[in-house]
Amino acid sequence: MFLDIKELTVCYDTAVILNDVSIHVDLKEAVSLVGPNGAGKSTTLRAISGLIKWEIDTLKGTKLGRITIQGSVKYDGQEIIGLRADQIARLGLILCPERGLPFREMTVGDNLKAGAYLYRDPKINNENLERVYTLFPILKNRSNQISGTLSGGERFMLAIGRSLMSQAKMLLVDEPSTGIAPKVKQDLFSRIKEIHELGVTLLVTEQDISFAFDLANRNYVLSAGKIIAEGASAKLLEDEVIRKTYLGL
């Protein structure tokens, strides 16, 4: 297993956000994590990528509340639950956060260069930049534009492009369809599928069930912080209770 999560539990004070979540993703597989708003999908990705640990470290010694994380997260055979977010990124496990979140005051081109900060090989960086521009031609057209002026879809394309500049082996893609126009969303989804076809392993959280199930080899359904179902798209869609209660179909 390339990513192996076992009994992952995250609590904010007395609120249990994730409760014994277990997920696995094989090398070069695409897996989706779906479920209603507030199910814990984004928290799962934040825990995997080290951002929950960052929150814990930041709040240590303050009176702002207590965050705890338990369980195991192994990536490519290595336990990463205690690593910092930057250490995890250096391993090639990269989070594309919801709504993209670029450095708003920087140009598109400078944002992409910032994605390559871990690597000092100009040849590799130039090859990655060309790959990003091939996948997302609009980013090349917008290379001198300030990132804060981009549309929602363009910001997410930039977030993915920045991740690819980081030599990503696996992408954690959080809610790519949020706030994006239908036409742009379809193009973005096509580009994500192309990235998977290039050999990048994917774990995607998504509310658009049709996209998630079309992309993924397997799917997990998360509700109230617990995994309540797992399987191929056709199998889950055959279950009327899952389909109506948790997928809204």
N, C-alpha and C positions, 0 to 999 in steps of 0.2 A: 504494500500500500504506500502511495506517495504521501498522502496526508491521512493520518489516523487519529481521530479525536475520540476519546473515551471518557464518559461520565463527566463532561464539562458542566460545571455549575458556577453561576455568577450571581452574587447578591449585592444589592445596594441597600445598606442598613438591613432592615428585616425583610425587604422585598426580594423574592427569588425571581430573577429575570430569566435565567437558564437553569434547567433542572435535569441533571444527568443526561446531557445531550451527547450522543455517540454518532459519529459520521465518519465515513471513509471515502477517499477519492483515489483512484488508481492513476498511475502515470499516463498523461495525455488523454485522460478522461474528461468529459464535461458533465458536471453534476449541478443540479439546481436545488435550492432551498426555498420553498414557497410556503405561504401562509398569510393570514390576515395581518393588518397593521397591529403593531404592539406584540407580535408573537415572539420576538427576540432574534429576528434574522440579522439585523445590523449588529446587535450585541455579539452574536456568534462570530461574525467576521472581525469585529474589533478585538475580541479575545484571541482569535487565531493570530492576528497581525501584531499583537503586542500593545495595542492602544489601551486595553484595560489595565495592563500592568503599569503603563505610563500614568494613568489616572490614579492608581493606587500609590505610586511613588510620589506623585505631585501632592496628594492630599495627606501624606504621612506627616503626622505632627500638627495637623490643623484640626479644627472643630467642624469641618464641613460635611462630615459623614464618613461612613466606613464602607469600603468596597472589598469584597473577597472573591477570589477565583480559585476553584479547585478542579482537579481532574488532570487529564493528560492530553497534550497535543504534540504528536510526533510528525515531523516533516522530513521526508527522505531519510527516515530512520533515526533522526535526532530529536530529542525532547526539547521543545522550544517554549514551553509554558512560562519559564522564568526569564526568558531573554527580552532585551529591550527591542522596541520597534525597529530601530536602525539595524540592530544585529540580525533580526529576522529578514529585513529587506536585503541585506547583503547575501543572504542565502538564496535569493531569487524568488521569495514569496512576497508578492506585492499586493497591497490593497488599493482598489479604485473606489474611493468613497462615494456615497450618494451625493448627487449634484456636482460632482467633479472637484470642486474646491481648488482651483488653480491659485497661484500667487497673482492676485488680481491686478496689482500695480505693474507687473512685468509683461513684456510682450509674449506672444505665443512661442516664438522662437527661443526666447530666453527661458521660458518654462520648460521647454523640451530639453534644453541644455542642462537645466537644473536636475532633470531626471537622470542624467548621466554622471552625477557628481561622484558616484562610487567608482567610476571607471576612468582611467587616464589614457586609454589607447585611442588616439584620434581616428585610426582606421575603423575600429569597431564602432565608435560613436557615429562616424559618418555613415557606416552601413546601416546602423539602427535608425538613423534619421531618415535615410532614403526609404527604409521599410515603412516607417511611420507615415511619410508623405505619400507613399504608394497606397497605403490603406486608407488614409484620410487626406485626399487632395485639398480639401478646404483648409486644412491647417497650413499647408504650404502657401495658399493664397492669403491666409491671415497671419503669416509669420511675423509681420511688423506691427500687428494690431495689439493694443493693450488687452490682456486676457479678461479683465473685468467687464469689457463691453461685449463679450461673446454671448450668444444665446445659450440656453440650457443644454441643448444637444451638442453644440460645439464645445462647451466646457467639458462635457463627459468624454467626447472624442479626445480632447486634449489630455484629460486625466489618464485615459488608456494609453495614448501615445507616450506620455511621460513615463508610464509604467514600463512600456516596451523599451524605452531608452535605458532602463535600469537592468537590462538583461533578465527580464522576468522569465522564470521557469513555470511559475504558477500564478494566475491572477485570481484574486478575490474581488468579484465585481458586484458592487452593492447597488441594487435597485436602478439599473440603467435607464428605465423608462420614465422615472419620476420627472414630471414637469416638462416633458418633451412632446412636441407636436407629432401627430401620427405619421406624417410623411418622413420626418427626420428620424423618428423612432425606428421605422422599418429599415432605413439605411444604416443606422447604428447597429441594429441587430445583425444585419448582413455582415458588417465588418467584424463583429464579435465572433460570428461563425467562421469567418476567414482566419481569424487569429487562432481559433481552436484547430483549424485544418493545418495551420503552420506547425502544430505540435505543442502549443502551450496548453498546459493543464488548467481547467477552469472550475471554480466554484462560484455560482451566480445566485444571488438572492433577487427575487423578482415577483411583482404582483401580476404581471401580464402572463397568465398561465399558458396561453397559446405559444408565446415565444419560449418560455422556460421549457416546456415539454417538447417543443420542436428541437431545441438546442441540445438538451441533456440526454446522456446515455441512461442516467438514473436520476430519481428525484426523491427528496425528503420533504415531508409535510410537517411544519412546525406550528404548534398552537399552544399559547400560554406557557411558553418556555420549554415545552416537551415535544419530542419527536413522536408523532402519532401514526405515521405511515411512511413506508419507503418502498420504492420499486420503479419499474419502467413506466413510461407515460401511459401506455395502453392498459396496463394492469390497474393503475390508480384510477383511470377514467371509467373503468368497469365497475368500480365500487360506488354505488349510489350515495351512501352515507358520506364518504370522503368527498365525492364530487360536489354534493349540495351543501354540506355543512362547512367544509374547510376550503374548498376551491371556488365556491360561488358560481358553479356552472350548472 
